[in-house]
């Protein structure tokens, strides 16, 4: 596809081949919470591959668990030459270059860690008014995408499977209200200019976790994992507020109990904004292979969304 950057390629897809995304993500091939990515050639000298992430509403700027999955696939499927004890995989994403490292013992994949793009707080202590839940306050932080971070305890919300419908309604309401009320724009990537999701955090359920969180993004899509880019933004938020020390690890638990770990590698600046370089780690497994058919005679070939 044309374009010298991943953003340019994504823009071309939006305007020229968007029906591919809807055919893959929506029913009957996908579902309301489906997530995916297009592999592309790299655009930078340090990268092994490029990726354009897709979901039920369109295209995302970053996906931490997508990076972990891509790194696992790249090594286990032979897209890169594996090395022990870690194999490096460079990935060009819409948000920028991501450097990932996967544990490799010569036979099996292990944990993946990736050095994220610079992450920062854009707006502190902002309040939006939602139709269903009234006023909601939080920070807007960036970890590869912009998120509105909310303390669930202030709204009687706990992150767990049985609360998924309430979390979905709350997060979807907050995301829509925040995008309507608060302009956002990355200082160096002007195309990154919307609040991608609302992240609700609460106390963890499992020993060893620092917190639990649930990200509601796109069209009320529920992240099953702790959200890699959201975890990076959360580390930035806590560190820049003086609530997470440099040598401590955030153990972030998802709505289903899976875990990402994250820490601060260093400090930096994005323009005049204080930022950090986070490292996020997790694990992925290959679960299958599929071939899809698009038949132009099928009236539902480009997909439909049930909510």
C-alpha atoms as one frame of an Amber mdcrd trajectory, in Angstrom:
protein
   0.000   0.000   0.000   1.265   3.533  -0.649   2.788   5.714   2.067   6.224
   6.408   3.519   4.951   6.211   7.122   2.539   3.872   8.897   0.178   6.824
   9.441   0.144   7.553   5.689  -0.577   3.888   4.936  -3.373   3.871   7.495
  -4.884   6.990   5.938  -4.784   5.351   2.514  -6.596   2.299   3.888  -9.288
   4.447   5.487 -10.068   6.137   2.192  -9.515   3.297  -0.251  -9.982  -0.088
   1.423 -11.952   0.385   4.640 -14.315  -2.454   3.720 -11.494  -4.937   4.415
 -11.363  -3.828   8.044 -15.128  -4.141   8.514 -15.228  -7.526   6.770 -12.578
  -8.911   9.114 -13.553  -7.335  12.429 -17.345  -7.462  12.335 -19.740 -10.376
  12.118 -19.967 -12.908  10.536 -16.148 -13.298  10.540 -15.470 -11.327  13.699
 -17.542  -9.928  16.550 -18.150  -6.721  18.493 -14.922  -7.081  20.515 -12.676
  -8.345  17.727  -9.200  -6.848  17.326  -6.574  -7.284  14.635  -3.794  -5.814
  12.589  -2.436  -5.561   9.061   1.217  -6.458   8.638   3.184  -4.082   6.415
   6.772  -3.628   5.344   8.792  -1.578   7.839   9.239   2.142   7.269  12.290
   2.687   9.495  15.766   1.180   9.314  15.520  -0.358  12.788  12.211  -2.170
  12.230  11.568  -5.726  11.070   7.925  -5.108  10.205   5.133  -2.562  10.360
   1.590  -2.908  11.672  -1.728  -1.094  11.362  -4.082  -2.011  14.207  -7.839
  -2.375  13.604 -10.941  -2.800  15.784 -14.744  -2.633  15.622 -14.807   1.138
  14.971 -11.762   1.646  12.797  -8.044   2.019  13.442  -5.978   2.499  16.596
  -2.722   4.315  17.225  -1.074   1.624  19.345  -1.703  -1.770  20.882   0.633
  -3.145  23.528  -0.817  -6.636  23.558  -0.716  -6.539  19.754   3.019  -5.794
  19.956   3.503  -8.729  22.354   1.522 -11.021  20.044   3.409  -9.841  16.941
   6.763 -10.378  18.619   5.741 -13.908  19.628   4.538 -14.727  16.122   7.624
 -13.201  14.501   9.922 -15.483  16.463   7.855 -18.675  16.547   6.893 -18.464
  12.846  10.373 -17.540  11.644   9.734 -13.978  10.486  12.970 -12.985  12.233
  16.098 -14.971  13.072  15.814 -16.030  16.732  18.633 -15.471  19.204  19.079
 -16.606  22.796  18.264 -15.664  25.489  16.251 -12.839  23.894  15.219 -12.094
  20.327  14.776  -8.485  19.268  11.850  -7.471  17.037  11.516  -3.891  15.791
   7.969  -2.772  14.981   6.785   0.385  13.204   3.321   1.355  14.504   1.166
   4.456  13.939   2.412   5.887  17.249   6.060   5.348  16.303   8.836   2.784
  16.609   8.543   0.025  19.231  11.481  -2.174  20.192  10.419  -5.538  21.606
  12.396  -8.441  23.070  11.125 -11.989  23.519  12.607 -14.644  25.763  13.692
 -17.576  23.607  15.273 -20.813  24.857  15.811 -22.307  21.422  12.446 -24.090
  21.342   9.758 -22.051  23.072   8.671 -18.430  23.361   8.567 -16.792  26.760
   7.687 -13.356  28.060   7.907 -10.305  25.816   9.037  -6.873  26.972   8.857
  -3.772  24.832  10.295  -0.293  25.114   7.354   1.990  24.526   7.073   5.379
  22.895   7.445   8.371  25.261   4.416   8.580  27.544   3.034  11.568  29.422
   0.096  13.302  31.095  -1.642  15.727  28.745  -4.386  17.035  31.077  -4.666
  16.641  34.851  -7.831  16.670  36.947 -10.307  17.241  34.140 -14.053  16.759
  34.576 -16.623  15.777  31.986 -20.388  15.547  32.310 -21.877  12.290  31.099
 -25.565  11.619  30.309 -25.806   8.487  32.463 -23.251   8.944  35.257 -23.059
  12.692  35.836 -19.691  14.333  36.429 -16.591  12.158  36.077 -13.064  13.363
  36.812  -9.646  12.009  35.905  -6.422  12.524  33.977  -5.843  12.243  30.245
  -2.526  10.506  29.631  -0.731   9.108  26.605   0.997   5.749  26.267   0.831
   5.426  22.482  -2.825   6.490  22.480  -4.757   8.939  24.654  -6.833   7.565
  27.528  -9.095   9.054  30.195  -8.066   7.449  33.504 -10.735   7.084  36.216
 -10.678   5.750  39.773 -13.521   3.221  39.751 -13.947   3.316  43.529 -15.244
   6.889  43.296 -18.123   5.581  41.174 -18.742   2.294  42.949 -17.053   0.270
  40.201 -14.850  -2.783  40.665 -12.975  -4.362  37.769 -14.181  -7.964  37.441
 -16.007 -10.106  34.883 -19.445  -9.840  36.475 -19.333  -6.036  36.207 -18.464
  -5.944  32.510 -21.790  -4.478  31.323 -21.703  -1.656  33.873 -18.036  -0.957
  33.072 -18.900  -0.897  29.377 -21.728   1.596  29.859 -19.632   3.788  32.135
 -16.488   3.736  29.996 -18.389   4.287  26.760 -20.258   7.229  28.272 -17.031
   8.803  29.557 -15.161   8.314  26.289 -17.891  10.011  24.238 -18.212  12.893
  26.713 -14.446  13.404  26.904 -13.994  13.501  23.134 -16.832  16.026  22.843
 -15.465  18.303  25.565 -11.668  18.048  25.547  -9.489  18.462  22.442  -6.317
  16.376  22.419  -3.399  16.265  20.013   0.015  14.713  20.200   2.642  17.494
  19.935   4.661  15.583  17.327   2.098  13.275  15.653  -0.828  15.516  14.753
  -2.898  12.602  13.427  -3.066  11.206  16.984  -5.857  13.522  18.040  -8.632
  11.729  19.904  -9.249   9.991  23.217  -9.069   6.338  22.298 -10.597   4.900
  25.443 -11.601   5.221  29.075  -9.614   3.179  31.597 -11.227   2.380  34.937
  -8.946   1.131  37.694  -9.752  -0.473  41.031  -8.168  -2.688  43.671  -6.808
  -5.995  42.325  -8.340  -9.374  43.078  -5.128 -11.411  42.978  -2.118 -11.395
  45.257   0.910  -9.684  43.762  -1.005  -7.245  41.563  -0.772  -3.497  42.125
  -4.170  -2.713  40.631  -6.802  -3.964  38.202  -8.037  -1.993  35.208 -10.492
  -2.255  32.348 -10.242  -0.300  29.111 -13.395   0.551  27.149 -12.362   1.722
  23.687 -13.624   2.141  20.114 -17.382   1.413  19.992 -17.782   0.166  23.594
 -15.182  -2.525  22.986 -13.876  -4.258  26.129 -10.173  -5.057  26.365  -9.686
  -8.513  27.848  -6.067  -7.704  28.671  -4.654  -4.920  30.877  -4.094  -2.717
  27.762  -0.397  -2.338  26.986  -0.492   1.268  25.804  -2.893   2.071  28.649
  -0.511   0.471  31.135   2.286   2.648  29.734   0.109   5.727  30.163  -0.797
   4.660  33.692   2.887   4.322  34.616   3.480   7.814  33.228   0.509   9.169
  35.176   1.613   7.615  38.483   5.299   8.448  38.083   4.758  12.059  37.030
   2.358  12.530  39.954   4.982  11.158  42.358   2.944   8.022  43.120   5.299
   5.442  41.548   9.014   5.345  42.240  11.531   4.775  39.457  12.646   1.377
  40.789   9.139  -0.058  41.318   7.130  -2.258  38.937   3.430  -1.735  38.294
   1.663  -5.099  38.125  -1.524  -4.382  36.215  -4.343  -6.920  36.263  -7.030
  -7.169  33.574 -10.752  -7.806  33.869 -10.085 -11.534  33.375  -7.070 -11.619
  35.711  -4.221 -11.624  33.164  -1.253  -9.390  33.998   1.098  -6.894  32.366
   4.098  -5.495  34.228   5.530  -2.058  33.582   8.251   0.235  34.856   9.956
   3.525  34.094  13.214   3.251  32.154  13.937   6.960  31.968  12.685  10.504
  31.703  12.393  12.582  28.534  10.467  15.473  27.003   7.875  15.687  24.262
   8.158  19.330  23.308   7.683  21.114  26.631   5.831  18.205  28.230   7.542
  16.006  30.850   7.454  12.392  29.726   8.881   8.972  30.518  10.107   5.946
  28.582   8.137   2.952  29.891   8.856  -0.728  29.487   5.864  -3.073  29.412
   5.993  -6.866  29.560   3.559  -9.715  29.073   3.063 -12.989  27.240   1.170
 -14.235  24.177   0.462 -17.597  22.561  -0.439 -18.575  19.013  -3.932 -20.087
  19.131  -4.680 -20.853  15.494  -4.653 -19.961  11.816  -7.622 -18.968   9.649
  -8.518 -18.183   6.052 -11.486 -15.921   5.312 -13.469 -15.585   2.097 -14.993
 -12.344   0.808 -17.752 -13.002  -1.717 -18.997  -9.832  -3.428 -22.372 -11.543
  -4.021 -22.927 -11.812  -0.264 -25.003  -8.811   0.975 -23.309  -9.140   4.391
 -19.802  -9.558   3.031 -18.527  -6.289   4.535 -19.787  -7.157   8.009 -22.312
  -5.922  10.537 -22.118  -4.900  14.180 -24.514  -6.139  16.868 -24.643  -4.123
  20.097
